[in-house]
Amino acid sequence: MKLLIKYGRLIDPASKTDEEFDILIADGKVMRIDKNITKDDAQLINAKDCIVVPGLVDMHVHFREPGREDIETITGGCKVAAKSGYTSVCTMPNTNPVIDNQALVRYIKKQAESGPINVYPVAAITKGSLGQELTEMGELIEGGAIAFSDDGKPVMNSTTMRRALEYSRMFNVPIITHAEDITLSGDGIMNEGNNSIFLGLKGIPREAEEIMIARDVLLTRLTKGRLHVAHVSSKGSLEIIAMAKRDTIQVTCETAPHYFSLTDDAIAEHLSMAKMNPPLRTEEDRKAIIEGLRNGVIEVIATDHAPHLHNEKMQEIAFAPFGIIGLETAVPLIITVLVKENGFSFIQAFEKVTTNPCKILGIDRGYIKEGAVADITVINPDKKITVSEDFIISRCKNTPFMGRELFGKVEYTICNGEIVYPFN
Ligand SMILES: [Zn+2]
């Protein structure tokens, strides 16, 4: 099948291209990028008023398979991702069982084969993510794991983390840290501050996150390993990471759209629908996250897409699980908050969901170039969407953005040269 994308504004962060070009796709690859391409035998994609970006990459999703297929499956999650403009996702290993052996990594890859997009499994750092015994990292990489994380939980034992980082150096793969000192966060529900006092809810101090980032940065310096910090939420965390980068310690990080869009004011309004870990912080933190994205201290935007069933999420806030869905609101929040409200260029905004995560993970995707795999997303940045029960196709609708009107509509998602959204 041949596809011809015409009249669009090509945004390729890898080559810093921001110019109108037509793109011809054939046999799963980008054949030609040029002005005014005509090709009668190709299916025309009219990208007028749209930006044409590399297929988006989300390096942090939770698809609940194996174990809780009633919440979300790998192919179901991939369909949601395709609708959201994503052509590659990294699935976190905190399923049941935890992805801690080669057979399970192969199972994820196998399940993903019938889905519309690319899936890269992240495997556990420790067996069962119990924080004790390291997994067989070499075997897991052989099976297709591209990074390691005990996400959902921290590796509390510093020696275990040290060993993991030593292996990360040996295998040249990132260790993704869920930075949380659980002795500090305890059974906290939301950010510790004025709002938690006012609402009478147990707080999680920002230091629970910052202390673990500081420890992991120091262990990375010690081991010369590779550290990637998941879901950074606080201003102090960014100060530590910026310091580490000045010392040329190999640390990268990601934040999630909710941390640059919301503050803990959202808890009073949305209760458990705004409960996630790490928690939403204050306006000062939100502004620092936006500046971190602007100045490059934060390389990646990942969604931490975490579906939960309605009845599980709609408990008393103390008992409700942490996490919100994030795939379908990611592009609209990036466009609305970063581009429209904070003056980011499209290149600045979209490098965080294309070339940057690919570089960190060693994935040869995330750019648009002649001869390269055709993973491409077409977005109309001026078209409005309303986050509604109909807009959200995820089985789970746990989002604090319900009812919000945002800019940025994904029009087409093309993965490996095939249109995977709109669904046919
Ligand atoms: Zn996490």
Residues whose N, C-alpha, C, O or C-beta is under 5 A from the ligand:
A	BS01	ZN	D151 G152 H178 A230 N277
